[in-house]
């Protein structure tokens, strides 16, 4: 049970970190951030 808790905690931390990076990309590319989420993600990946 404890291992499962650790795994879920790590997964949550990774998700939060990835979302933080995503937000940073959105802020860095203001024109992309105004578009839909999929377009913003695509723009961030391609633009980097």
N, C-alpha and C positions, 0 to 999 in steps of 0.2 A: 504493500500500500504506500509506503514511504517513497519507493522508487518512482511510482506513478506520479506522486505529487511533485517530485523533483523534475521529472520529464515535462509535466504540464507547466511548471514554473519557468523552465528554460524556454519552452515554446512561446510562452507569453512574452518573455523578455525579448526574444528574437523578433517577434511580431511588432512589439512596441518600437524597437530599434529600427526595423525596416520602415515602419510608418513615419518615424522621425526623419529618416533619410528622404523618404518620399515628399514630406512636407518641405524639407530644405530645397529639394529640386524644384518644387512648385513655386517657392518664393524666388528662387534664382531665375526662373523663367516665367515672368509675370504674364506674358502673352499666352503661354501654354496653360497657366493655372486658371485662366478664365474659361477654358474649354471643359468638356466633360472629363470625368475621371480617367476613362480609357485613353482618350487623346492625350491627356496630361502625362500619363504613365509612358505612353509610346514616345511622346516628345522628349521626356526626361531621359529615356533609354537611348534614343537615337541621337539626341543632342549632346550627350556626354561623351 
